[in-house]
Amino acid sequence: MCSLFGWLNYEGIMPHRMLRKLTQALANAAEERGTDAAGISYVRDGEVVIYKRPKPAHKLHFNPPDGTAAIMGHTRMTTQGNEKFNYNNHPFLCHADMDFAFAHNGCLWNDKQLRKDKLIPETHIETDSYAACQLIESQGKLDFDSLRYMSETVEGNFCFTVLDQYNSLYIIKGSNPMCLLHFPVLGLYVYASTESIMKNALRRIGLHKFASERIKTDEGDIIRIDKNGNITRSEFEPKLYRSKYMSWYDDSSYYNIHEEMLLAYCGCYGVDSEDVELLLEYGYTCDEIEEMLMDTNLLHEALRDVKYICGEEKYESCYGGAF
């Protein structure tokens, strides 16, 4: 569980002082989804700049220079790749036909297979998210085609953001959440992973008083906002998984996690597959368990309920007495 956040100021109406406050407010609010590391990227004199540290956002001072047109940010809850090594943290600096910054909310579980299949090279960066950067780089360009290739090649849950050296912002919407707002009177786009993060940040600096419109972001969307505020769209084909614990839905926007896939990637969240199997055995659906992975307090509460229902003796024999 991580968070994406940022803004694009295409009219130049917003004062720099307010944009700095907006950046910090978004970062601080985004701590609800991760405090292990935080970082931002922006463009200065045509070059992509990354500032990130293995610290919670509120302990950092995000101070983009005057004239910054866009910010792409991330707060991290570590799943794979030790955050103490700063190269494992987001955003990542990548290179194709142009430089770009890349950030990810979610978990990819086929990164090691991609390296084994030689679709991407080995690297010192341990974070699963970096495999997606490498897939884009392997296409030699940053555009809708390379983003579609990447999105249809990775396996996992995700929402990606990309900021290129020309201040174009991309949002690649998988199954993970995204809230994107447009403030027409301010010439400003603002985004955050969840509505609660957005509302918290906007209230802190008073932007909630301005009229805004929500920009539609559906699973399978690739959205590009250029430096002039123009939106263009493309799509990729989301992967669907069928679970023996869930019925099949014809609606392609519904995301069904396959039991085997859920068991494969739960370890990225520090959760034992035996925990997942136990919850499946006692009637929890894959979607319910996926939600618990985003909030381990919910997972622990569910396991305590199972302990109570099963009785201590049976629970310890099937779970190993961890509780």
C-alpha positions in Angstrom: 0.0 0.0 0.0 1.5 3.3 -1.2 0.2 6.6 -2.4 0.6 8.7 -5.5 0.0 12.4 -5.5 0.8 15.5 -7.5 -0.4 18.4 -9.6 0.0 20.2 -12.9 -0.3 24.0 -13.1 -0.9 24.7 -16.7 -2.1 28.3 -16.6 0.5 29.7 -14.2 -2.2 31.3 -12.1 -1.4 29.6 -8.7 1.3 31.4 -6.7 4.5 29.4 -6.1 4.0 29.7 -2.4 0.6 28.0 -2.6 1.9 25.3 -4.9 4.6 24.5 -2.3 2.0 24.3 0.4 -0.1 22.1 -1.9 2.8 19.7 -2.4 3.5 19.3 1.3 -0.2 19.0 2.2 -0.6 16.2 -0.4 2.5 14.4 0.8 1.6 14.7 4.5 -2.0 13.5 3.8 -0.6 10.6 1.7 1.1 9.2 4.8 -2.1 7.3 5.5 -0.9 4.8 2.9 2.8 4.7 3.7 5.5 6.3 5.9 8.6 4.3 5.0 9.8 6.7 2.3 8.6 9.7 0.4 9.7 11.6 -2.7 8.8 13.9 -5.5 9.9 14.6 -9.1 9.7 17.8 -11.2 11.3 19.4 -14.2 14.0 22.1 -13.9 15.5 23.6 -17.0 14.4 20.7 -19.1 15.8 18.0 -16.7 13.9 15.6 -14.6 14.8 16.1 -10.9 14.1 13.4 -8.2 14.1 14.2 -4.5 13.4 11.2 -2.2 14.4 10.0 1.2 13.7 6.9 3.4 11.6 9.1 5.8 8.0 9.9 6.3 6.7 12.9 4.3 6.1 15.1 7.3 9.8 14.9 8.2 10.8 16.2 4.7 10.6 19.7 3.2 9.4 19.5 -0.3 10.5 22.8 -1.9 10.3 22.7 -5.7 11.8 25.8 -7.3 9.8 28.7 -8.5 8.4 28.1 -12.0 7.8 24.4 -11.4 4.9 23.4 -13.7 4.2 19.9 -12.3 4.9 17.7 -9.4 4.7 13.9 -9.3 4.9 12.4 -5.7 4.9 9.1 -3.8 4.7 7.9 -0.2 5.8 4.3 0.3 4.9 1.3 2.4 7.7 -1.1 1.7 6.8 -4.4 0.2 9.9 -5.4 -1.8 13.2 -3.6 -1.7 14.7 -2.2 1.5 13.7 1.5 1.8 17.0 2.2 3.6 18.7 2.0 0.2 17.3 5.1 -1.4 17.6 3.7 -4.9 14.7 1.3 -4.0 12.3 4.2 -3.3 10.0 6.1 -5.7 10.0 8.0 -7.9 12.5 6.3 -10.3 14.4 8.2 -13.0 14.1 6.4 -16.3 15.3 6.9 -19.9 13.8 6.2 -23.3 13.6 8.7 -26.2 13.3 11.2 -23.3 13.9 11.2 -19.6 11.0 10.6 -17.3 10.1 9.9 -13.7 8.0 6.9 -12.7 6.0 6.0 -9.6 3.7 3.0 -8.7 1.0 2.3 -6.1 0.4 -1.5 -5.8 2.4 -4.7 -6.1 3.7 -6.6 -9.1 4.4 -10.3 -8.7 5.9 -11.3 -12.0 9.0 -9.0 -11.9 11.3 -12.0 -11.2 9.8 -14.0 -14.1 10.3 -11.0 -16.4 14.0 -11.1 -15.6 14.1 -14.9 -16.0 12.5 -14.6 -19.4 15.1 -11.9 -20.3 12.4 -9.3 -21.1 14.3 -7.0 -18.7 17.9 -7.0 -17.4 19.1 -7.6 -13.9 19.5 -4.5 -11.8 20.7 -3.5 -8.3 17.2 -2.0 -7.7 15.2 -4.6 -5.8 11.7 -2.9 -5.9 9.2 -4.8 -8.0 7.9 -1.5 -9.5 11.2 -0.9 -11.3 10.4 -3.8 -13.7 7.6 -1.6 -15.1 10.2 1.2 -15.8 12.5 -1.2 -17.6 9.6 -2.5 -19.8 9.0 1.0 -21.0 12.7 1.6 -21.5 12.9 -1.6 -23.5 10.6 -0.1 -26.1 13.0 2.9 -26.6 10.2 5.5 -26.3 7.7 7.0 -24.0 4.3 7.1 -25.6 0.9 5.4 -25.4 2.2 2.3 -27.2 5.1 1.7 -24.7 2.8 2.3 -21.8 0.2 -0.1 -23.1 2.9 -2.7 -23.6 4.1 -2.3 -20.1 0.6 -2.4 -18.6 -0.3 -5.5 -20.4 3.0 -7.3 -19.6 3.2 -6.7 -15.8 1.0 -8.8 -13.5 -0.3 -7.4 -10.2 -2.4 -4.5 -8.9 -1.3 -1.0 -9.9 -1.8 2.6 -10.7 1.3 4.2 -12.3 2.2 7.8 -12.8 4.8 9.2 -15.2 6.2 12.7 -15.6 8.3 13.4 -18.7 10.9 16.1 -19.2 8.4 18.2 -21.1 6.0 18.4 -18.1 3.5 16.0 -19.5 1.9 13.9 -16.8 0.6 10.3 -17.5 -1.8 8.3 -15.3 -2.0 4.6 -16.0 -5.0 3.3 -14.1 -5.1 -0.4 -13.2 -7.2 -1.8 -10.3 -5.7 0.5 -7.7 -7.5 3.7 -6.8 -7.0 7.2 -8.3 -8.7 10.6 -7.7 -8.0 13.3 -10.4 -9.6 16.8 -10.0 -9.5 19.7 -12.4 -9.8 23.3 -11.1 -10.7 25.2 -14.3 -10.7 28.7 -12.7 -7.2 28.0 -11.4 -5.8 26.2 -14.4 -4.8 23.4 -12.1 -5.0 19.6 -12.0 -4.5 17.8 -8.7 -4.4 14.0 -8.1 -4.1 11.6 -5.2 -4.6 7.9 -4.8 -7.7 8.3 -2.7 -10.5 10.8 -2.1 -9.7 11.0 1.6 -6.1 12.1 0.9 -7.4 14.6 -1.6 -10.0 16.1 0.7 -7.5 16.2 3.6 -4.9 18.1 1.6 -7.3 20.5 -0.1 -8.8 21.5 3.2 -5.4 22.1 4.8 -4.7 24.9 2.3 -8.3 26.1 1.5 -8.5 24.8 -2.1 -11.7 22.9 -1.2 -13.4 26.3 -1.6 -12.8 26.4 -5.3 -15.0 24.7 -7.9 -13.6 21.5 -9.3 -14.6 18.7 -11.6 -13.6 15.1 -11.2 -11.9 13.6 -14.3 -13.0 10.0 -15.1 -10.3 7.4 -14.5 -11.4 3.8 -15.2 -9.4 0.6 -15.0 -7.6 0.3 -18.4 -7.2 4.0 -18.9 -4.0 5.7 -20.0 -4.4 9.5 -19.5 -1.9 12.1 -20.7 -2.1 15.7 -19.5 0.3 18.0 -21.4 1.9 21.2 -20.0 -1.0 23.2 -21.6 -3.6 21.2 -19.7 -4.8 19.2 -22.7 -6.0 15.7 -22.0 -5.5 12.8 -24.5 -6.5 9.2 -23.7 -5.6 5.7 -24.7 -6.4 2.2 -23.2 -4.8 -1.1 -22.3 -6.5 -4.4 -21.8 -6.6 -5.2 -18.0 -5.9 -8.8 -17.0 -8.8 -10.6 -15.3 -8.4 -13.7 -13.1 -11.0 -16.2 -12.2 -11.2 -17.6 -8.7 -12.9 -20.8 -7.6 -14.2 -18.8 -4.6 -16.0 -16.2 -6.7 -18.4 -16.2 -9.6 -17.4 -15.0 -13.0 -18.5 -11.6 -14.1 -18.9 -10.6 -17.8 -18.3 -6.9 -16.9 -14.7 -6.4 -17.9 -14.3 -3.5 -15.4 -14.7 -6.0 -12.5 -11.4 -7.1 -11.1 -11.3 -10.8 -10.0 -8.2 -11.9 -8.2 -7.3 -15.5 -8.8 -6.7 -17.5 -5.7 -3.2 -18.6 -6.9 -2.3 -15.1 -7.8 -3.4 -13.8 -4.4 -1.3 -16.4 -2.6 1.6 -15.5 -4.8 1.8 -11.8 -4.1 0.5 -11.7 -0.5 4.1 -12.1 0.7 4.9 -8.7 -0.9 2.7 -7.2 1.9 4.4 -9.2 4.6 1.5 -11.6 4.9 1.9 -15.4 5.1 0.1 -17.4 2.5 -1.2 -19.7 5.3 -3.1 -16.7 6.6 -4.7 -16.2 3.3 -5.5 -19.9 2.9 -7.1 -19.9 6.4 -9.4 -17.0 5.5 -10.4 -18.5 2.2 -11.2 -21.8 4.0 -13.6 -19.9 6.3 -15.5 -18.1 3.6 -13.7 -14.8 2.9 -13.6 -13.8 -0.7 -10.5 -12.9 -2.6 -11.7 -9.3 -2.9 -12.2 -9.1 0.8 -8.7 -10.5 1.5 -7.2 -8.1 -1.0 -8.7 -5.2 0.9 -7.3 -6.6 4.1 -3.8 -6.6 2.5 -4.2 -2.8 2.2 -4.9 -2.6 5.9 -3.3 -5.3 8.0 -5.3 -4.3 11.1 -8.3 -5.7 9.2 -6.4 -8.9 8.5 -5.5 -9.4 12.1 -9.1 -8.8 13.2 -10.3 -11.4 10.8 -7.8 -13.9 11.9 -8.8 -13.3 15.6 -12.4 -13.9 14.6 -11.4 -17.2 13.0 -9.6 -18.2 16.1 -12.7 -17.5 18.2 -15.0 -19.4 15.8 -12.7 -22.4 15.4 -11.8 -22.7 19.0 -8.2 -22.4 20.3 -7.2 -26.1 19.8 -8.3 -26.3 16.1 -7.0 -22.9 15.3 -3.6 -23.6 16.7 -3.4 -26.9 14.9 -4.2 -25.3 11.5 -2.5 -22.0 12.0 0.5 -22.8 14.1 -0.5 -20.9 17.2 0.8 -17.5 16.1 -2.0 -15.7 17.9 
